[in-house]
């Protein structure tokens, strides 16, 4: 284990050098501290003045919601879409060999180990990405371990992102590679559709795939003791076309996730599944985009979705059933 790695910690009392796993309960607001060392460790104040941390950008794991980032006398902070940025103030001269950056986050409804990749920018311009998945790698991503029983939030909301943003430069998961092989598509192309890096050992990188529609908008899910509601507003669609949208298992980071089914052995459509629809009398109607490319949909089920129902995916209209990409996923919102 690397002693000086960048680490996510719960509370400043956790001064351990471990860069991984702190246990926090689900659905609670917790302070997460990122411990950021200067490497190699400076041995003199002059060295530290010449080379210190000027900026930190952390990716907020899917399922977490930032309540607040905390500023200090030396760093301002800003919460963006899925990330937090701390920037050294112009007048700061209080350089430290280790800086701490604190954010209050609500943890997700499902226990697990979540990666929170970070980008550290030094005053000499060097940028270090702490984004390796394995803790044995040289620059492991900070990990946050969420403990406690799985619990579904009563209300959760999210924003749609287009396909190309969902992978966001992370390694292509094996399921996506397997999916490509099953569909007879070049895995590098299929991975590229989701924005994932091409699989290791791919020959030459293929042409970047055509960017799909810029699917944006909002999604929400609400659970009562006896029922589940979903509601979406989707923008960036082709006017007049009808799209399918479904509540899916898992988060948007799993682009091969199954539809969420109430009865796992039941049929693959409502009422056993939950699909946002723009026709209140027809849960199978899908979402038809208006002249501005906007669609609104609503769905209700008389069962309570389990905690694993965490994403709503939008699919391309199924115009050509012979096209392996027909009905392809074009956007997703995590319900967090
Ligand atoms: Cu779907």
Boltz pocket constraint, residues with backbone or C-beta under 6 A from the ligand:
constraints:
  - pocket:
      binder: B
      contacts: [[A, 244], [A, 245], [A, 246], [A, 247], [A, 248], [A, 259], [A, 313], [A, 314], [A, 315]]
      max_distance: 6.0
